[in-house]
Amino acid sequence: MTRASAPKSCQPNGGSSIFNGKDGRWHGYVTVGVKDDGAPDRRHVSRKTRPDVTKAVRKMERQRDMGAVRKVGQSWTLETWLWKRRRSSRTRSRRFSASSPKRASAATPPAGS
């Protein structure tokens, strides 16, 4: 095996890392820059499967390359917060829809008493 075709044993400096944790979930870390104190700014993602965490890591790497990653401690604007809130409420499952039966209240006495 030549040196060029040998498998990599580790990622280059500043590269992302993906591994299976003791909790059974897959974890990914992406270096997105340097903090104010000089330490590397590494962001974490965690998913159930390796393909899911790989997709999330690649998305974060694209954001880093475009310069769209938020700074640590940077607060969101009202517009951004409302947009995220709106999108997350659409994807959440709704427990009670118009077609599902409603729960009976605990204060309602049983029928026939």
N, C-alpha and C positions, 0 to 999 in steps of 0.2 A: 504494500500500500504506500503510495507516495504521500508526501506531506500535504499536497493540494487536495487529495481525495479523502484524507483522514477525517472522521467525524469530529465536530467541535466538542470539546469537553466543557466549555463554559461560554457565556456570552461576552462580547467585548465590553470595555468600560463604557458605562452609560447605557448599556443595552437593557432590554426588558427581561424579566424572569418570570417563569410560570412553573408552579410546582403543586403537588398534591399534599395537602396539610394533614395533620393528625386527626382533624375533625371530619375527614372524608370529603371536604370541599376542595376545589381547585382555587389557587390564589395566584394573582398576577401583580407584579410591581413594575411601574414605569417611571423612569427618571425623566422629569419634565423640566428641570432647571436647577437653580441653586437658590437656597433661602437667603435671607438677609444676613444670617450669621455665618454663611459660607458652607453650610452642610447641604448635601444633595437633597433636592425636593423629590421624594419618591411617593407616588400615588399608588393606592392599593385597590384592587377589585377582587371580588370573590364570587364564584358561581358553582353550580352543582356539577357541571361537566366541563371537560377540557376545551371542546370547541366553543362553548359559550364564553369562557374566560379569555380564550384566544381572540375571539371577535371583539370583546370589550377592550382588551389590551391594544389591539390594532386601531380601534376607534380612538382611544386616548392618544396613541402615537400620532395619528393624523391630526388631532387637535393640537398636540404639542408642536408638530411641524408647521402648522398654520398660525401658531401663536394665539390660539383661542382658549387655552387652559387658564382657568381663573387662578389668581394669586392666592396663596395661603392667607386665610383670614379676610379676604375681600368680600364685602357684603354684596348681595344681589340688589339690583335695581327693582323697583316695584313692578315694572313691566316684565322683567325676566321671571320674577317669582310668580306672578299671576299666570304667565304662559306655562311654566312648569306645573303649577298647581292644576291648571285646566287640562293639560295633557295627562297627568297622572290620574285625575278623577275619571277620565274616559276609559282608562285601561283597567281600573280596579273593578273587580267583580261586584255586582250589585246583589246583595243578599235577598232583598225583597223587591221584586218587580211587580208590575201590574198583573201578571199572569200567575204569580206564586201566591199561595195562601198565606194570610197574615197569621202571626202567632197570637194565640189567645192570651189575654192578660191574666196574670196571677190573681188579680182582684175580682175577676168575674166568677160568680158562683157556678158550680156545675149544674147542668140542665136537670130539671125534675126535682130540685130541692126547694 
